[in-house]
Amino acid sequence: MIAFEDVSKSFWTGRTRKVILDRASFKVELGNSLGILAKNGTGKTTVINMMAGLEKPDEGRVIRTSRISFPLGFMGGITAKHSATENSRYIARLYGLDPDYVESFCRWLCALDDYFDLPIGKYSSGMRSRFSFALMLALEFDIYLIDEGMPSSTDVEFNRKAGQVLRQRLKNATVIIVSHQAATLEKFCRSAAVLRNGQLYMFDTLEEAKRLYDYEAQS
C-alpha cells in the first residue's frame, strides 16, 4: 500500500511557484493497479518519485507498507562506467538475490548481445531504457512504478517479451503508471486518476478519468 496524507509539493521556477500537489490525500491498495493521467509539465515524474521515496514532500507524509520498485527509467545505483553484467550483479546483491539469475534474466530480456559486456555509458538512450526496465522486472516487487509506460523501443521482440513479463508480474503485483496518454494505461490499470491543479482526482474506471481529462484539455 502507498498512501499520501495531506501531501504538498511545489517548486520555485524563478518567476512563480509551481504547485505539484496541494494537501493531497489518496491511497493505492495492493491489487488495484492505478493509472494517473496528467499533462506534460504538471509533475507526473515528481509524484512517482515521491512514491518511490526519491523525493520528499514539502509537507505531509507518504506511507509505504509494501515492496515498491524504483521508477522505470531511474538509473540510480547504476554506474555508467560499468557494464550491464557488472551492474545487474551488483544490484542483485543489494536486493539479496542470485546474481546469476538477475544477469541471465536481463541478458534474455534486453537482447543487447555483446553490448551487455560494454560500459553502460556507451549505450544509446533506448538501450539504457531497455536495461533499466529489464532490471526492474528482474527484481520482484509488490508495486511497480512506471513513468510514461513501456520504454520507447523499435525492438518488437523486446516490447513483446517485456509486456508479457509485466502482465505475468501483475498477476501477483500492482502497477502505478503515470502518463499523458490514456492508451498507455488501458492494458494494465483497473482504476484511474487525474492530476490537476495540485490534486489527484481518483475514479473507479479509466473512462471516468478520461472524461475529466478530456474536458480539461478542451477547456
N, C-alpha and C positions, 0 to 999 in steps of 0.2 A: 504494500500500500504506500502511496505517496499522498500527503495532504499538505496543502498550503493554508496557513491560518493568518489572516489579516496581513498578507504579504504586500509590501510596497517596494518598487524598484524604479529608479529613474537615472538619467544621465544628463550631464550638462554638455550641450553641444557647442558652447562658445557664444551662443546668442540666446538660446532658450533652454528650458529643461524639458527633456523628452521623457514622458511617463510611459513605462512599460507595464507595470501593474500598480494599481491604487487600492490598497487594503483588500486585495482579492483573497477569497477563501473558496477552496474546492478540494475534492478528493478523488483519487483514482484507485479503485479497488482491484485486486487481482482477479483475472478472468474477464474483465471488462475493458478490452482494448479501446483506446481513445484516439481520435483524430482531431487535431486542432487546426482550424482554418484561420489564416491571418495574412494580410497583405505584406508584401516585402517592405522591410523597414519598420515594422511595428514591434519587433522584439521577439520573434519566434525563437531565435537561437539563444537569446538571453534566458527565456523561460525554460528551455530544455536544459541549459547549463545549470540553472538553479536546481532543477530536478535531480541532476547528476551530482550536485554538490560542488561544481566547478566555480560557481559564482554564489555570493551570499546576498540575501535580501537586505535592503536598507532598514526595513522594519518588518516585524512579524517573524514567523518561523516556518521552516519546511521540515516535515516529519517523514522519515523513511523507515519502514519496517520490513523491507524486502531487499533481495539482492538486485541492485539496479545497475544496468550497463553504463559504460561511457557512451556519449552520443556518437552515432555514425559519423565518421569523418574526423573525430577527435584523434589527434596524433600525440597527445601527451603520453610520456613514458616510452615513446618510440624514438630511437636515436637515428638520425639521418645518415650518420657515417657507418652504421652497422647494416648488415644485410637483413632481408626478411627472415632468413633462417635464424640469425642471432637474436633478432627482436622477438620472434614468435616464441623461442625457447625461454628468453628472459621473462616475457610477460606470463608464460605458463608457470614459471617458478613463483612469480609474485602471487598468483592465484592458487598455488598449491596443486597444480595439475601436471599431468605427464607431459614433459616437453616433446617427446617423440610423437605423441598423439596430436598436440597442437600444431607442431610443424607439418606433419603429414596432412592434417585437415586443411591448413592454409595453402599448402602446395597444390592439393587437389582442387580446391575451390578457385584459387586465383589463376591457376594455369599460366604462371609467369615464366615457366621454363628456366633458362639459365639466369634470367634476371633475379630470380629468387635468392641467388647467392651473391648478388651485387649490392652495394650500398643503396639504401632507400633514397638517398639524396639524388641518385641518378634516374629515379623513376619519373614518369610523366604524372600529372595530377590524377589522371584516370587510373593508372596503375596503383598509386598510393591509396586511392579510394577503394579499389578492389581489395587491397591487402587489409585496410582498416576494417572493412565490412567482414571479410573472412575471419579476422581475428576476433571481432565481436561475436560472431556466430560460433566460433570455436569454444568460447567461454560461456557456459550456460548460466543465464540469469533468470530471475523471476519477472523482471520488467526490462524490455529493450527500448531504448530511446533512439529515435530516428528523426533527423532534421532534413526535411525535404525528400524523404523516401529513398528508394534504391539509388546507389551511385550511378552517375551518368556513364554509360559504357556502350560502345558499339559491339562489344563481345556478346553475341547472342547466347552462347553456351554459358558464359558466366552469369548472365541475367537469369537464365533458366534454372541453373543449379542453385544460385543464391536465393531465388524466390521459393524454390522447392524446400530448401533447408529452413528458411524463415517460417514458412507455413507449418512445417513439422515442429519447429520450436514452439509455435504459438498454440499447439495443442495442449501444452502444459505451462505456457507463459503468457505474458501480457505485453502489448506493444503500445507505445505512445508516439505518434507521428505528427510532426508539425509541418504544414505546407501551405502554399498559397493556391494550390490546385486541388479541388475536390476529388478528381480522378485518382490522385495519388493515394487517397485514404480508403477508397472503396473496397479493395481486396482484403483489408486486414482489420478494419475497425467496426465495432458494433455501435458505439455511441460517438458523438462528435461535439465539438465546442467551437466557439468563435472568439478570437482575441480582438477586442475592440475597446478603444478609449480606456485602457488600463484595467479592463475587467475581462474575465473569462466566462462567457455565457455557455452553460452546459445544456445539451439536448440529448434526448434518448436515442435519436436516429440522426444519420447523416443528412437526410432530406430536410429535416427541420433546421439544422445548422446551415445548410446551403441556402435556404430561403432568406435568413437574416444576412448571410454573407453576400448574396447576390443583390439584395436590396441596398445594402450599404455601398456596394460597388457602383450601383446605378444612381445613387443619390448624390 
